[in-house]
Amino acid sequence: MNDLSQPVGGPTLPQERRLVTEVPGPRSRALQERRVAAVAAGVSSVLPVHVVAAGGGVVVDVDGNSLIDLGSGIAVVNVGNAAEKVAAAVAAQAAAFTHTCFMVTPYEGYVAVCEELNARTPGDHEKRSALFNSGAEAVENAVKVARHATGRSAVVVLDHAYHGRTNLTMALTAKSMPYKTGFGPFAPEVYRVPMAYPFRWPGGREACGPEAAAEVIDRITTEIGVDQVACLVFEPIQGEGGFIVPGAGYLPALAEFCAANGIVLVADEIQTGFGRTGRWFACEHEGVVPDLVTTAKGIAGGLPLSGLTGRVEMMQAVHPGGLGGTYGGNPVACAAALATIETMEQLDLVAAAESLGKELRGRLDALADGDPGIGDVRGRGLMQAIELVHPGTIEPDAARTRAVLSACHRAGVVTLGAGTYGNVIRFLPPLVMPEHLLAEGLDVVAESLAANPA
């Protein structure tokens, strides 16, 4: 594994936590006033600091504060915010042309990204890909393909799932506030089934996977109708739902059931993909080979791009013109994606995620040993979380979670919450995070937990 002590991008940006004002500082507060006057209130921000530079494992705000980034823009800047190859590729492509619309006059970058997705996503079967702008678009198109290929209409999703904010993907998403409240009615023919949530499964962790799978299969068979189901959409590790790793055996059992009954298995790898969990794709941890895979977030170093990759017979079932969009597979975003993949290969960032993930898990386990309010530690690679509860129970402690997150922010560490119950702190550092910064960021988390005891 290559040395990550220096940032991949922004080489002159010191990799340090540095506070020169309170957080947020006076310049950020002034910009926040402009933001409130100009930006719709429905667009929220976790931390109201306004960024002027970022790279490696830090973001620098307009007041000169350098904050440790444990969020990666929600698992997007896996290679850093200003990776050298990505920045150079973007500049070169923008100088050549920024848009022609692939559906009008195509270009090699789109084709090359599709070739990479076909080669890297799980399974050695023949595949085809299509590119879009956002994760929600990729998921919507996965449902379109599944319905077209099967002639069926029902879509099955899991408890605690998150798949986007468009009308169809809001129907797939489980959590009401803030994602769904007031926005209905939603798309029909969406059915929710139990998630194998080990920490909260009534039968216990060991029984969770088999029992939850059996319940899902029974629900589909008896209540929905196997011959009505076009697809089952799942996250290999749930993201907004709280970084839930399904109980052992759950996903393989569902994959076997879907294959036996003509149900398209759709893996939403939008948050888990591109090395985040210590594998190129999280499905690889359990040997699950989906029929369709959606990708976004970490695919293009921060530029808007998403992909749908699947079995050739399914992807080719859709008539010409049935998939696409004006900006899908934008040439600048495609150049960024190819440079992102090159950077990941050059620095072996999949191995880095696995290695740093072990350091992260060790620290989180140690925190849990000394804190009765940490009910669970879970995740893989650099996608891990702690769930906060009232000691001796599984009752969520959302108030403490908010207090700990606020304390981290004031101390100069970007941290994110998650979970259906608002009681999960998730850790998503860039895959290029220097080890000393990860350790210091976790020190701050430990101090914030201690200052806000259960």
N, C-alpha and C positions, 0 to 999 in steps of 0.2 A: 504494500500500500504506500502511496506517495505521501510525502511530508505535507501536512496541512497546517503547519504553524503560521504560514503566511496566507492571506486571502487569495483566492483564485482571481478575483476581480478587484479593482480599486486598490492596487498594490501600495499606494501611498496612504491609505486609510489605516490609522493605527488600530490594531485589534485589542481594544481596551474599553472597559466601562469607565466613563468620565462624566461627572456631574458638575457643571459650572453654574447652574441655576436650579431652582426647584423644578419639578416635572409636573405639569408643563410650565415652561418658562414664559417670560413676558412676550416674546415675539410669537411664540405658538399661541398664546392667549389672544393676541391681537388678530392673528390669522383665523383663530376660531370664531371670533366675532364676525369676520367677513364670511366665513363658511356658513354660519347660522343664517346670515342675511341672504345668502345666494343658493345654498344647497338644500334640497328637499329634506325635511326632518326624518322621513322614512329611511334615509341612508345614514346608518349609524357608524360610529368609529369606536373601537375598543379603547384607544389611548389617544387623546387629542394633542399629540405632538406632530408638528409638520416637518417632514423629512426633506433634507437637501442632499444627502449622500448616504450610500449604503453599500456594503460589500463584506465578504467573508462572513463574520458572525455578528456584525454591528450595524445599527442604523444611527445616523447623526441628524439631529434636528436643527432648526433655524437658530436656536440659542446656543449651539455648540455642544450640547449634551450628546454623549456617545452611549447608546443603550445596547445591551446584549439582546440579541434577537432569538428568542426561543419559539417563534411562530412561523417564520419563513413566509410571511404573507399568506398564511393558511396552506402550508405545504406546497408552495409554488416555486420559490427560488431555491430549489435543491442544490443547484450549482453556484448559488450566491446571486446577489442582486446586480452585479456588474461583472460577470465572468468575462475574461478577456476575449476568448474566442466568440462568445455570443455577441458581445458589443461590436466586435470587428465585422462579424457576419451581417449583423443588422445594418451597420453603416454601409457596407458594400452593396447589399441588396437594395437599400433605400436609394442609393445613388444610381442604381441601374433602372429599377422601376418599383413602385410601391403597390401597384394593382393593375391587373388586366381583367380580372374575374376568370377563374379557372374554367367556368362553364362557357366562356366565350372564346378565349385564346389561352390554352393551358401552358404550363411551364414545368421545368424539371424538378424544382424544389418540392412541389406537391407530390409528384410521383416518388421522389426519393424518401420523403417522410412516410408515405404509405408502404414502401418497400421495407423500411425499418420496422414499422409496426407489425407488418405481416411476419417478419422474421423473429421478432423479439417477444411477442405476446405468447402465452402458453399454448402448447400443442404443435405438432409437426404436420398437421393437415394443411391443405392448400387454403389460403385466405385472400380476402380482398378488404380494402379499407376505404373510408371516406372521411374527409376533414370538415370541421365546423369551427365555431368560435368559442363556445362555452361548454362546460360539462353538462348543463341542463339540455343543450341542443343535442349533444351526443346521446344522452339517455333517451330523449324523445325519439330520435331516429332509430335507436335500438328497438324501441317498442314498435315503431312503424315497420321495420324490417321483419321483426318476429311475427307481427300480425299478417303481413303480406305473405310471408313464407309458409305460415301454417294455416291461414284461412280462419284462425280463431281470434277471439277478441279479449278474453280475460287476461289481466295482468296480476300476478301475485307478488307482493312485497312483504318485508319483514317489519315487525315491531321495532321501534327506535330508528328506523331508516331515515336517511336524508339523501335525496336525489336531485334537488334543485328548487327553483322558485317560479318557473313558468307554470301555466295552468295544469298541464299534465303532470309535471314533476312535483308540483305541490300536492297533487293527489297521491303520489307515491311517497312523499315525505310524511313522516309520522307526527312530528312535533307541531303543535298548533301555534304557539306564540314563540317567536315573532313571525314564523314563516307562512302561516295559513290564515290567521285570525282576520276576519273581515273581507277575505278575498274570494269566497265561494260564490256560486257553486263550482265544484271541481269536476274534472273529467270522470265519466262513469267507468264501470267494469274494472275497478281496482279493488283487490281483496288483500287484507292484511292477515298475516299468520305469525305465530310465535317465533321470536328470536331466541336462540340458545345463549342466554345471558348468565354465565356461570355464577357470578356474585349474587344474583337475585333469583336463581332457579329454585323453586320450592323443594325439589328432590335432591339438591346439593350439586356440587361441581362435577363429581364423577358421573352422575346420571344425566347431567344436563344435555350433552350432545345427543345421545340416543333417544332420550325421552322427547326432547324438542323436535327432533326429526320425525319421530313417529306421529307426533301431534300434527305437524305440518302436513304430512302425507295423508293422514286421516281427514284433515280439514279439506284438503284439495279434492280428495276422492269422494267424500260424502256430502260436502256443502257447496263446493264450487263446480265440480264436474271436471274430470281429467280432460275430457274431449272438448272443453270450452277454453282451456288455458293456453294462451299463446306463449307466455314466457314467465319465468320466475327471475326477478331482478334482486341482486344481493350485493352488499359490500363485503369483501373478504375480512376486513376489520371495519366496523362501523365508525364513521367519522364524527359528525355532529351529534350522533346518538350517544357518544361517550367513549370512543375508542374501544368498543367491545370486541374482544376476540371470541368468536363462537366456540362453544364447547366442542371438545375433540369428537370427531366422527360426524358432526352435524352436516357440514358442507359436502363431504363425500357421499353421505347417504342421500342428500337432496339431488346431487349431481346424477347419481345412479337412477333415482326415481324419474327425474326429468328425461334422461336418455331413453329409459324404457317406455315412456309414455308420449314421446313426440313433443315435449315441452322445451322451448328454447331457454337455455341457461345463460343469463346475462350477468356478467361480472362488472360491477361499477368500480373500476380501479382508479377513479379520478383522484382521490386523495392518497390512496395506497401505492399507486404505480410509480414507475421511474426511480426505483432504488430506495424508496422511503422506508421500507420495512426490512431492508437487508437482502432483498431479492429484487430483480427487475420488476416483478409483479407479485403481489401478496398471495395470489392463488397458488403459487409454486410451493409455499410452505406446506400445503395440505394435498398437493398432487392433483388439484382440481383443474380440469381443462374446460373452460367455458365455451359455449358456442359463439357468443358475442362478447366483446370486451370494450368498455368505454374508457377513454383516457382524456386527461386535460391537466390542469394545475402544473405539475412538474415537467410537462412535456417540452416547454419552450422558454425556459429561463425568465418567465414573467410576461411574455407576450401572449395575447389571447389566441389560443389554438386548442382544439379538441379533436379527438378521433374516435371513430367506430370501426372496429376490426372484427371480422367474423368468418365463419366457414363459407367457402366460395359459393356453395349451392344456395345458401341463405342470402348472402349479399347480392348475388347475381339475380335473385328472384324478382327484385324490384325493377320496374320498367325505367328506361332512360328518362331523366328529368324528374324522377320521383324523389331523388335525394339531391341536396345541394343548398346553395345560398350565395348571395352576392359576395360576401367577404370570407366565406369558408375556405380555409387553407390559404390565407393571405400570404403572398410571397415573402414578406419580411418576417412574419411569424414562422414560416417554414424554414427560412434560413436560420432563425434562432433555434428551432428545434434540432436541426442537424448539428449545429454547433454545441448544443446542450448534450446531445448523445456523444459527440466526440470528446467533450470535456469529461463526461462521466466515465468513458472508457479510459482516457488518458490518466485520470487520477484514481481510477478504480473506486469510484464513490459508492458502489453497491457494497463492497467490502468495508469501506469506511463507515457506512451506516450500520452494518452489523457490529463492527468493533466498537464504535462510539455508543451503540445501543446497549452493549454489555456494561459499559461504564455508567450509562444512564440508569439501567435497571438496578445496578448495585447501589447507587445512591438512593433511588426511590425506595428500594426494599429496606435500606437502613433507616430512612425516614419513617417508614411504616412501622418498623420494629419499636420505635420510640414514641409513636404518636397514636393513641387509641382512636383518634378521629379519622385516620386513614383506613378505610374499609377494604380497599382493593388497590393493587398495583397491576397494570396490565398493558399489553401492547407488544410490538415487535420492532426491532431496529430503532430508528429515530422517529417512531410514532408510538409514544407511550403516554400513560396518564395515571393519575391517582384519583380515586373517588372518595370524597369526604362525607362522613356520616356522623350522627350522634353516637358517641362511644357505646359499644355493646349492642348496637342495633344496626339495621340497614336503612334507617330513616335518613333521607338526604339532608345534608347541612349546607343549603345554598347560601345562607347568610355568611357563614365562615368562608366559603369559597370566594364570594365577592370581596370580603375583607382581605383575604390573602392575595388575590389578584391585584387589588388596589395598592397594597403595600409593596408588591413587586414592582409595579409601575412607578411608584414614587422613588423607589431605589434604583431605577434605571434598568429594569429587566422587562422585556416585552413577553408577557405570558397571556395565554388564551384559555377561556373557559369552554365547556362543552357539556353534553349530557341532557337527556330528556328532562331531568329534574334540576338542571342548573348547578350540579354539585361536583363537576369533574374539572380538574386542571390538566390540560394536555400539553405535551412537550413535542414540538416539531422544529427543532433547530435545523438550519441548513446542513446538508451533508458535508459541506466544507467547513463546518464550525471547528475552529481550533480547540484542542482539548482543554487548554487552560481557561478559555472563555466558558465552555460548557460547565466546568467545575465551579467557576465563580458564579455563574448564573444560578446553579443549583444551591450554592451557599446562600444566596439571597432568598431563594425559595424556602430554604430551611429556616432562615431568620424570620421570614414573614409568617411561616406556620407557627413558630414559637411565640411570636408577638401577638398571635391571634389564636389562642389555644382552644381546643374542643370543649 
